[in-house]
Amino acid sequence: MLILIQNLDEVTVDPEAWTARIGAGAKWEKVLDPAVAANLAPLLGSTPDVSAVGYTLGGGMGWLARKYGLSADHVRVIEVVTADGQIRRASPTSEPELFWALRGGGPGSLGVVTAIEIDLVPATSLYAGNLFYPAHMAREVGARYREWTANITEDMTSSIVLMNFPPVDDVPEILRGRSFVIIRGAFVGSDEQGTELLDYWRSWKGPEVDMWGRIPFSEVATISSDPVDPLPGLASSEWFDKVSDEVIDLLVTALFEQDGPSPVTMAEIRHAGGALSRMPEYPNAYGNRKRQYLLEVVGMAMSGDELEALRDFVNSLQRQLSDHIAGGVYLNFLEGEEKVRRSSEGFEPESWLRLGKVKQTFDPSNLFSHGIAIG
C-alpha cells in the first residue's frame, strides 16, 4: 500500500512561541517563508526542496547544526498513526518512548507521521557562501581545512567539497565543465567576525571565486545550490573522526585523477561537533553524536549500466577508506539496499536495542516495513 501525504501540507508558525506546526506533506520551502516573515528560521538542510518531516525524523543536519544541533533535537510534538490505527500525540509527556524513537529513527518504520511541531531559532541572516579553489590545490586546501576546523567556533558550520561541475547550461559559465575544491558554510555572527574567520583563507591564497558574504536567511539554499529537478544517481556516506592526509589523497584521486571522468560528481566532508555532539534536553534515538566529520559521496547515472558502474566505484572507494572511517552512518545520506543493510549503524548499540522494543510495542507485525530495518 502506498500512502500519499502531499495534501497534508499545512504549515502554521507561532511567532510568539517560536514554533511551527508542519504537515507531513510540506517541503521546507513552505516553512521557510512564514518563518522568515516572523524573523525566525527553521533548522532545514541544504535545500528547501525536501520533506521537512522526513528530513527531521532522520536527524537533520543543516547549516545551523553546530550552533543549534539537529532538526530532530528541536521537535516538540509528533502526531502519528500507529499500526493499530490509533492517532497518537507523541511528546515528552505523552508516549515518551515513541517520541524518543521517532526523532532519529526515521520515517516509515513505526507509523505514519502526519505532522510535527518544532522550535524555530532567531536567525534572520547569515555570513555564508563558497570559496572556489582550482582542483589541483585540493590536497593543500584539504589539509588547511583540517587545521581551520580543529578549534573553530560553534557559530560556524562548514564543509569542504570536491566537485566536478557538469558541462550544462544550468551551471554558471565560470564553473561549467570544471572541477573545484570548495570551502562552504554559514556563520551565525557579525560580518566583522565572519570576515576575520574567512581571512584564514583569503590571506593565504585568494580563491578563484569568492562568494562569501551576508545573505538573508531566505537565501540559505544558495550555499549548496542543490539541483531541484529529480536526477538519477546514487549517494552514500561515512563518518570520520579526523580528515587525514590519506583520506584527502584517496578522495582527490577518486574525484579528480581517474583515467577519464570520475563517475562521482561530488564528495563533501561536513564538519560536525559543536551542538551536534550534545544530547538535547529530551534525548532521542539519533546516534553517532561524537563523530567529527561526515562524508557524503554523490554521483549521477543516466542508465542502469551507469548506475551499476557508479555503485561499484563507490563501493571500491569505501573499501579504500575502510582503515580510516570511524564507523556508523548518517541515515539521511543513505538510500536503497545500503540503507536497509546498515540501519543499525545509525545508532548506538543500546539505542538500537531500545528501538527494537519500541517497534515490538507499536508495530509487532512489521506493517511499516519500508523505512529502516528495525528489528
C-alpha angles and dihedrals in degrees: 000000000000114000114202116208103171092112091057089080105123115137124193122185122199106202093189096052094036091232140121132203110214127193116224093247096056124106120215091256089069090054096042098062099054092039092053090047087058091049090251136113135218120223094247126157133242094304135032088213097087135080111282093207098044091047092050096047089054092053107267118227111191140158093289094048101112090048100043108010128230126345086238089059090063101052114121103178137009122200110205141166110220129206093271090061094252121142105225132188107212118199139135089283102032121055090345095178092054089046090053093048100046093054100079095355089094133225125296102036108077106027145308109298109210100179144352134204115218141180119251122210132223101254120130100164142006139211095232148136145097139299113205118207123178116264094248088068094056097109096051092041089051093051091047091049089055090054093045094054096043094090105004122144119266088239088076121074112182148159141196116228132196103202136184105196113209119236095249132127094244089069117080111259094243090058101032115125093353136112126233143171107228134198107205135167150112132261124203101211145062127320089245092055092044093049090051091053092048092048085077085073104028094051091047102052124338113243121237089239125021115194100160116124146105114315131174112248089245086072096052090120090068090072093072099015090205115189114259098203118084113263128188113238149095138273131192137164147195136193124237132189091206138008102235126191087252092056091048091049094050092050094046090051092048095047104033112014107051124123097263126352118333115246087221115088099188143009113189126184112199122201110233127176122088113081089353089070094057125079111236125241089270106041120227139194097260112122141196094055095150095058115109109201131034122200121204120186119195131183136171125229125185097190141029091257092051090049092052091049090048092050091050090049093051092046089052091049091051090052090051090050094045096102090056105041119103096216130247130078139238102233096206088066096051129077144182122355094353091056092052094043094049099038095119091055090069091070143050111261094250091048091051090055090047091050089054090056092050089050091051091050099048104024110019093158093051094239089159101057105147101081124064118330101258110179 
